[in-house]
Amino acid sequence: MHCVKLMGKSLMARDFDRQVAEIQIRIAVLSRYTALGIPITEAVG
């Protein structure tokens, strides 16, 4: 949640194509943080 707050609520870019790129970058960053938070489980025995 801290990462979401750091990225802000509004888009910085004015051009539509750059806004799309900005959203894609935000999604990639959030996906990476989600992947880091998922535990890797291994069978024991």
PDB file of N, CA, C, O and CB in Angstrom:
ATOM      1  N   MET A   1       0.830  -1.194   0.000  1.00  0.00           N
ATOM      2  CA  MET A   1       0.000   0.000   0.000  1.00  0.00           C
ATOM      3  C   MET A   1       0.871   1.254   0.000  1.00  0.00           C
ATOM      4  O   MET A   1       0.513   2.274  -0.588  1.00  0.00           O
ATOM      5  CB  MET A   1      -0.942   0.000   1.213  1.00  0.00           C
ATOM      6  N   HIS A   2       2.000   1.163   0.656  1.00  0.00           N
ATOM      7  CA  HIS A   2       2.913   2.309   0.710  1.00  0.00           C
ATOM      8  C   HIS A   2       3.379   2.691  -0.694  1.00  0.00           C
ATOM      9  O   HIS A   2       3.517   3.872  -1.012  1.00  0.00           O
ATOM     10  CB  HIS A   2       4.131   1.993   1.606  1.00  0.00           C
ATOM     11  N   CYS A   3       3.616   1.687  -1.524  1.00  0.00           N
ATOM     12  CA  CYS A   3       4.074   1.939  -2.897  1.00  0.00           C
ATOM     13  C   CYS A   3       2.999   2.668  -3.702  1.00  0.00           C
ATOM     14  O   CYS A   3       3.312   3.558  -4.492  1.00  0.00           O
ATOM     15  CB  CYS A   3       4.450   0.614  -3.594  1.00  0.00           C
ATOM     16  N   VAL A   4       1.753   2.299  -3.506  1.00  0.00           N
ATOM     17  CA  VAL A   4       0.649   2.951  -4.219  1.00  0.00           C
ATOM     18  C   VAL A   4       0.582   4.421  -3.843  1.00  0.00           C
ATOM     19  O   VAL A   4       0.360   5.271  -4.704  1.00  0.00           O
ATOM     20  CB  VAL A   4      -0.695   2.257  -3.908  1.00  0.00           C
ATOM     21  N   LYS A   5       0.770   4.728  -2.574  1.00  0.00           N
ATOM     22  CA  LYS A   5       0.730   6.118  -2.122  1.00  0.00           C
ATOM     23  C   LYS A   5       1.893   6.919  -2.689  1.00  0.00           C
ATOM     24  O   LYS A   5       1.741   8.105  -2.983  1.00  0.00           O
ATOM     25  CB  LYS A   5       0.749   6.182  -0.597  1.00  0.00           C
ATOM     26  N   LEU A   6       3.059   6.282  -2.848  1.00  0.00           N
ATOM     27  CA  LEU A   6       4.213   6.975  -3.401  1.00  0.00           C
ATOM     28  C   LEU A   6       4.000   7.347  -4.860  1.00  0.00           C
ATOM     29  O   LEU A   6       4.495   8.379  -5.315  1.00  0.00           O
ATOM     30  CB  LEU A   6       5.452   6.119  -3.262  1.00  0.00           C
ATOM     31  N   MET A   7       3.271   6.522  -5.595  1.00  0.00           N
ATOM     32  CA  MET A   7       3.055   6.781  -7.013  1.00  0.00           C
ATOM     33  C   MET A   7       2.023   7.879  -7.255  1.00  0.00           C
ATOM     34  O   MET A   7       1.968   8.443  -8.348  1.00  0.00           O
ATOM     35  CB  MET A   7       2.618   5.513  -7.704  1.00  0.00           C
ATOM     36  N   GLY A   8       1.227   8.180  -6.274  1.00  0.00           N
ATOM     37  CA  GLY A   8       0.244   9.247  -6.426  1.00  0.00           C
ATOM     38  C   GLY A   8      -1.051   8.754  -7.029  1.00  0.00           C
ATOM     39  O   GLY A   8      -1.140   7.626  -7.513  1.00  0.00           O
ATOM     40  N   LYS A   9      -2.061   9.620  -6.995  1.00  0.00           N
ATOM     41  CA  LYS A   9      -3.383   9.247  -7.484  1.00  0.00           C
ATOM     42  C   LYS A   9      -3.634   9.720  -8.901  1.00  0.00           C
ATOM     43  O   LYS A   9      -4.458   9.132  -9.603  1.00  0.00           O
ATOM     44  CB  LYS A   9      -4.441   9.800  -6.577  1.00  0.00           C
ATOM     45  N   SER A  10      -2.955  10.756  -9.340  1.00  0.00           N
ATOM     46  CA  SER A  10      -3.217  11.305 -10.667  1.00  0.00           C
ATOM     47  C   SER A  10      -2.043  11.049 -11.604  1.00  0.00           C
ATOM     48  O   SER A  10      -0.927  10.767 -11.168  1.00  0.00           O
ATOM     49  CB  SER A  10      -3.501  12.806 -10.577  1.00  0.00           C
ATOM     50  N   LEU A  11      -2.318  11.152 -12.890  1.00  0.00           N
ATOM     51  CA  LEU A  11      -1.284  10.965 -13.896  1.00  0.00           C
ATOM     52  C   LEU A  11      -0.508  12.263 -14.083  1.00  0.00           C
ATOM     53  O   LEU A  11      -1.078  13.352 -14.012  1.00  0.00           O
ATOM     54  CB  LEU A  11      -1.898  10.498 -15.233  1.00  0.00           C
ATOM     55  N   MET A  12       0.777  12.143 -14.320  1.00  0.00           N
ATOM     56  CA  MET A  12       1.619  13.314 -14.517  1.00  0.00           C
ATOM     57  C   MET A  12       1.670  13.731 -15.990  1.00  0.00           C
ATOM     58  O   MET A  12       1.759  14.919 -16.301  1.00  0.00           O
ATOM     59  CB  MET A  12       3.027  13.038 -14.002  1.00  0.00           C
ATOM     60  N   ALA A  13       1.613  12.754 -16.887  1.00  0.00           N
ATOM     61  CA  ALA A  13       1.756  13.037 -18.316  1.00  0.00           C
ATOM     62  C   ALA A  13       0.476  13.669 -18.875  1.00  0.00           C
ATOM     63  O   ALA A  13      -0.623  13.388 -18.397  1.00  0.00           O
ATOM     64  CB  ALA A  13       2.094  11.744 -19.088  1.00  0.00           C
ATOM     65  N   ARG A  14       0.630  14.512 -19.876  1.00  0.00           N
ATOM     66  CA  ARG A  14      -0.530  15.144 -20.506  1.00  0.00           C
ATOM     67  C   ARG A  14      -0.934  14.442 -21.798  1.00  0.00           C
ATOM     68  O   ARG A  14      -2.118  14.372 -22.129  1.00  0.00           O
ATOM     69  CB  ARG A  14      -0.236  16.606 -20.789  1.00  0.00           C
ATOM     70  N   ASP A  15       0.049  13.926 -22.520  1.00  0.00           N
ATOM     71  CA  ASP A  15      -0.214  13.240 -23.780  1.00  0.00           C
ATOM     72  C   ASP A  15      -0.823  11.866 -23.496  1.00  0.00           C
ATOM     73  O   ASP A  15      -0.402  11.186 -22.560  1.00  0.00           O
ATOM     74  CB  ASP A  15       1.087  13.103 -24.616  1.00  0.00           C
ATOM     75  N   PHE A  16      -1.811  11.453 -24.295  1.00  0.00           N
ATOM     76  CA  PHE A  16      -2.515  10.199 -24.050  1.00  0.00           C
ATOM     77  C   PHE A  16      -1.579   8.996 -24.109  1.00  0.00           C
ATOM     78  O   PHE A  16      -1.656   8.116 -23.252  1.00  0.00           O
ATOM     79  CB  PHE A  16      -3.636  10.028 -25.055  1.00  0.00           C
ATOM     80  N   ASP A  17      -0.695   8.942 -25.109  1.00  0.00           N
ATOM     81  CA  ASP A  17       0.225   7.814 -25.238  1.00  0.00           C
ATOM     82  C   ASP A  17       1.155   7.715 -24.034  1.00  0.00           C
ATOM     83  O   ASP A  17       1.478   6.618 -23.577  1.00  0.00           O
ATOM     84  CB  ASP A  17       1.044   7.943 -26.520  1.00  0.00           C
ATOM     85  N   ARG A  18       1.574   8.842 -23.536  1.00  0.00           N
ATOM     86  CA  ARG A  18       2.444   8.837 -22.354  1.00  0.00           C
ATOM     87  C   ARG A  18       1.672   8.442 -21.098  1.00  0.00           C
ATOM     88  O   ARG A  18       2.233   7.825 -20.192  1.00  0.00           O
ATOM     89  CB  ARG A  18       3.088  10.216 -22.160  1.00  0.00           C
ATOM     90  N   GLN A  19       0.393   8.794 -21.040  1.00  0.00           N
ATOM     91  CA  GLN A  19      -0.437   8.362 -19.918  1.00  0.00           C
ATOM     92  C   GLN A  19      -0.577   6.850 -19.916  1.00  0.00           C
ATOM     93  O   GLN A  19      -0.517   6.213 -18.865  1.00  0.00           O
ATOM     94  CB  GLN A  19      -1.820   9.024 -19.978  1.00  0.00           C
ATOM     95  N   VAL A  20      -0.766   6.276 -21.112  1.00  0.00           N
ATOM     96  CA  VAL A  20      -0.876   4.823 -21.226  1.00  0.00           C
ATOM     97  C   VAL A  20       0.414   4.168 -20.740  1.00  0.00           C
ATOM     98  O   VAL A  20       0.374   3.189 -19.995  1.00  0.00           O
ATOM     99  CB  VAL A  20      -1.181   4.406 -22.687  1.00  0.00           C
ATOM    100  N   ALA A  21       1.550   4.705 -21.160  1.00  0.00           N
ATOM    101  CA  ALA A  21       2.836   4.166 -20.736  1.00  0.00           C
ATOM    102  C   ALA A  21       3.011   4.292 -19.221  1.00  0.00           C
ATOM    103  O   ALA A  21       3.536   3.386 -18.574  1.00  0.00           O
ATOM    104  CB  ALA A  21       3.979   4.883 -21.463  1.00  0.00           C
ATOM    105  N   GLU A  22       2.574   5.405 -18.668  1.00  0.00           N
ATOM    106  CA  GLU A  22       2.687   5.625 -17.225  1.00  0.00           C
ATOM    107  C   GLU A  22       1.850   4.601 -16.452  1.00  0.00           C
ATOM    108  O   GLU A  22       2.294   4.074 -15.432  1.00  0.00           O
ATOM    109  CB  GLU A  22       2.242   7.058 -16.863  1.00  0.00           C
ATOM    110  N   ILE A  23       0.656   4.328 -16.937  1.00  0.00           N
ATOM    111  CA  ILE A  23      -0.202   3.333 -16.287  1.00  0.00           C
ATOM    112  C   ILE A  23       0.420   1.944 -16.384  1.00  0.00           C
ATOM    113  O   ILE A  23       0.377   1.178 -15.421  1.00  0.00           O
ATOM    114  CB  ILE A  23      -1.608   3.333 -16.920  1.00  0.00           C
ATOM    115  N   GLN A  24       0.994   1.614 -17.532  1.00  0.00           N
ATOM    116  CA  GLN A  24       1.639   0.311 -17.705  1.00  0.00           C
ATOM    117  C   GLN A  24       2.822   0.156 -16.755  1.00  0.00           C
ATOM    118  O   GLN A  24       3.049  -0.928 -16.216  1.00  0.00           O
ATOM    119  CB  GLN A  24       2.102   0.131 -19.156  1.00  0.00           C
ATOM    120  N   ILE A  25       3.568   1.220 -16.551  1.00  0.00           N
ATOM    121  CA  ILE A  25       4.693   1.172 -15.612  1.00  0.00           C
ATOM    122  C   ILE A  25       4.192   0.965 -14.193  1.00  0.00           C
ATOM    123  O   ILE A  25       4.760   0.173 -13.441  1.00  0.00           O
ATOM    124  CB  ILE A  25       5.530   2.461 -15.697  1.00  0.00           C
ATOM    125  N   ARG A  26       3.129   1.675 -13.822  1.00  0.00           N
ATOM    126  CA  ARG A  26       2.565   1.502 -12.477  1.00  0.00           C
ATOM    127  C   ARG A  26       2.087   0.066 -12.262  1.00  0.00           C
ATOM    128  O   ARG A  26       2.304  -0.507 -11.195  1.00  0.00           O
ATOM    129  CB  ARG A  26       1.399   2.482 -12.254  1.00  0.00           C
ATOM    130  N   ILE A  27       1.440  -0.513 -13.271  1.00  0.00           N
ATOM    131  CA  ILE A  27       0.965  -1.892 -13.167  1.00  0.00           C
ATOM    132  C   ILE A  27       2.145  -2.840 -13.005  1.00  0.00           C
ATOM    133  O   ILE A  27       2.084  -3.770 -12.201  1.00  0.00           O
ATOM    134  CB  ILE A  27       0.131  -2.279 -14.406  1.00  0.00           C
ATOM    135  N   ALA A  28       3.224  -2.613 -13.765  1.00  0.00           N
ATOM    136  CA  ALA A  28       4.402  -3.474 -13.660  1.00  0.00           C
ATOM    137  C   ALA A  28       5.026  -3.392 -12.272  1.00  0.00           C
ATOM    138  O   ALA A  28       5.438  -4.407 -11.711  1.00  0.00           O
ATOM    139  CB  ALA A  28       5.435  -3.093 -14.721  1.00  0.00           C
ATOM    140  N   VAL A  29       5.096  -2.190 -11.722  1.00  0.00           N
ATOM    141  CA  VAL A  29       5.677  -2.013 -10.380  1.00  0.00           C
ATOM    142  C   VAL A  29       4.818  -2.705  -9.337  1.00  0.00           C
ATOM    143  O   VAL A  29       5.344  -3.406  -8.472  1.00  0.00           O
ATOM    144  CB  VAL A  29       5.822  -0.513 -10.036  1.00  0.00           C
ATOM    145  N   LEU A  30       3.503  -2.520  -9.404  1.00  0.00           N
ATOM    146  CA  LEU A  30       2.613  -3.156  -8.432  1.00  0.00           C
ATOM    147  C   LEU A  30       2.643  -4.672  -8.558  1.00  0.00           C
ATOM    148  O   LEU A  30       2.580  -5.379  -7.552  1.00  0.00           O
ATOM    149  CB  LEU A  30       1.186  -2.649  -8.610  1.00  0.00           C
ATOM    150  N   SER A  31       2.738  -5.175  -9.780  1.00  0.00           N
ATOM    151  CA  SER A  31       2.827  -6.623  -9.986  1.00  0.00           C
ATOM    152  C   SER A  31       4.110  -7.181  -9.374  1.00  0.00           C
ATOM    153  O   SER A  31       4.111  -8.269  -8.800  1.00  0.00           O
ATOM    154  CB  SER A  31       2.768  -6.958 -11.487  1.00  0.00           C
ATOM    155  N   ARG A  32       5.195  -6.429  -9.503  1.00  0.00           N
ATOM    156  CA  ARG A  32       6.470  -6.860  -8.931  1.00  0.00           C
ATOM    157  C   ARG A  32       6.397  -6.893  -7.405  1.00  0.00           C
ATOM    158  O   ARG A  32       6.885  -7.837  -6.783  1.00  0.00           O
ATOM    159  CB  ARG A  32       7.605  -5.929  -9.388  1.00  0.00           C
ATOM    160  N   TYR A  33       5.793  -5.874  -6.800  1.00  0.00           N
ATOM    161  CA  TYR A  33       5.643  -5.872  -5.349  1.00  0.00           C
ATOM    162  C   TYR A  33       4.749  -7.022  -4.892  1.00  0.00           C
ATOM    163  O   TYR A  33       5.006  -7.630  -3.853  1.00  0.00           O
ATOM    164  CB  TYR A  33       5.066  -4.532  -4.873  1.00  0.00           C
ATOM    165  N   THR A  34       3.712  -7.324  -5.652  1.00  0.00           N
ATOM    166  CA  THR A  34       2.836  -8.442  -5.322  1.00  0.00           C
ATOM    167  C   THR A  34       3.604  -9.753  -5.408  1.00  0.00           C
ATOM    168  O   THR A  34       3.469 -10.614  -4.538  1.00  0.00           O
ATOM    169  CB  THR A  34       1.615  -8.473  -6.257  1.00  0.00           C
ATOM    170  N   ALA A  35       4.412  -9.908  -6.456  1.00  0.00           N
ATOM    171  CA  ALA A  35       5.194 -11.131  -6.616  1.00  0.00           C
ATOM    172  C   ALA A  35       6.198 -11.296  -5.473  1.00  0.00           C
ATOM    173  O   ALA A  35       6.446 -12.417  -5.027  1.00  0.00           O
ATOM    174  CB  ALA A  35       5.925 -11.121  -7.965  1.00  0.00           C
ATOM    175  N   LEU A  36       6.768 -10.207  -5.003  1.00  0.00           N
ATOM    176  CA  LEU A  36       7.712 -10.281  -3.891  1.00  0.00           C
ATOM    177  C   LEU A  36       7.028 -10.681  -2.587  1.00  0.00           C
ATOM    178  O   LEU A  36       7.659 -11.272  -1.711  1.00  0.00           O
ATOM    179  CB  LEU A  36       8.416  -8.946  -3.714  1.00  0.00           C
ATOM    180  N   GLY A  37       5.734 -10.358  -2.453  1.00  0.00           N
ATOM    181  CA  GLY A  37       5.017 -10.645  -1.220  1.00  0.00           C
ATOM    182  C   GLY A  37       4.411 -12.028  -1.164  1.00  0.00           C
ATOM    183  O   GLY A  37       3.934 -12.439  -0.107  1.00  0.00           O
ATOM    184  N   ILE A  38       4.410 -12.772  -2.278  1.00  0.00           N
ATOM    185  CA  ILE A  38       3.813 -14.111  -2.293  1.00  0.00           C
ATOM    186  C   ILE A  38       4.867 -15.120  -1.818  1.00  0.00           C
ATOM    187  O   ILE A  38       5.946 -15.212  -2.403  1.00  0.00           O
ATOM    188  CB  ILE A  38       3.284 -14.483  -3.730  1.00  0.00           C
ATOM    189  N   PRO A  39       4.559 -15.862  -0.776  1.00  0.00           N
ATOM    190  CA  PRO A  39       5.540 -16.831  -0.275  1.00  0.00           C
ATOM    191  C   PRO A  39       5.677 -18.023  -1.227  1.00  0.00           C
ATOM    192  O   PRO A  39       4.717 -18.440  -1.875  1.00  0.00           O
ATOM    193  CB  PRO A  39       5.138 -17.321   1.127  1.00  0.00           C
ATOM    194  N   ILE A  40       6.898 -18.553  -1.290  1.00  0.00           N
ATOM    195  CA  ILE A  40       7.153 -19.749  -2.092  1.00  0.00           C
ATOM    196  C   ILE A  40       7.136 -20.936  -1.135  1.00  0.00           C
ATOM    197  O   ILE A  40       7.951 -21.008  -0.215  1.00  0.00           O
ATOM    198  CB  ILE A  40       8.529 -19.653  -2.875  1.00  0.00           C
ATOM    199  N   THR A  41       6.213 -21.860  -1.350  1.00  0.00           N
ATOM    200  CA  THR A  41       6.101 -23.003  -0.465  1.00  0.00           C
ATOM    201  C   THR A  41       6.737 -24.227  -1.128  1.00  0.00           C
ATOM    202  O   THR A  41       6.617 -24.436  -2.335  1.00  0.00           O
ATOM    203  CB  THR A  41       4.622 -23.276  -0.108  1.00  0.00           C
ATOM    204  N   GLU A  42       7.400 -25.010  -0.321  1.00  0.00           N
ATOM    205  CA  GLU A  42       8.032 -26.239  -0.795  1.00  0.00           C
ATOM    206  C   GLU A  42       7.618 -27.387   0.112  1.00  0.00           C
ATOM    207  O   GLU A  42       7.507 -27.238   1.329  1.00  0.00           O
ATOM    208  CB  GLU A  42       9.581 -26.096  -0.837  1.00  0.00           C
ATOM    209  N   ALA A  43       7.393 -28.535  -0.514  1.00  0.00           N
ATOM    210  CA  ALA A  43       7.025 -29.729   0.253  1.00  0.00           C
ATOM    211  C   ALA A  43       8.241 -30.221   1.033  1.00  0.00           C
ATOM    212  O   ALA A  43       9.358 -30.245   0.517  1.00  0.00           O
ATOM    213  CB  ALA A  43       6.482 -30.853  -0.685  1.00  0.00           C
ATOM    214  N   VAL A  44       8.009 -30.607   2.268  1.00  0.00           N
ATOM    215  CA  VAL A  44       9.081 -31.114   3.126  1.00  0.00           C
ATOM    216  C   VAL A  44       8.893 -32.604   3.273  1.00  0.00           C
ATOM    217  O   VAL A  44       7.807 -33.078   3.608  1.00  0.00           O
ATOM    218  CB  VAL A  44       9.090 -30.411   4.521  1.00  0.00           C
ATOM    219  N   GLY A  45       9.954 -33.333   3.021  1.00  0.00           N
ATOM    220  CA  GLY A  45       9.903 -34.775   3.269  1.00  0.00           C
ATOM    221  C   GLY A  45       9.845 -35.615   2.097  1.00  0.00           C
ATOM    222  O   GLY A  45       9.800 -36.840   2.217  1.00  0.00           O
TER     223      GLY A  45
END
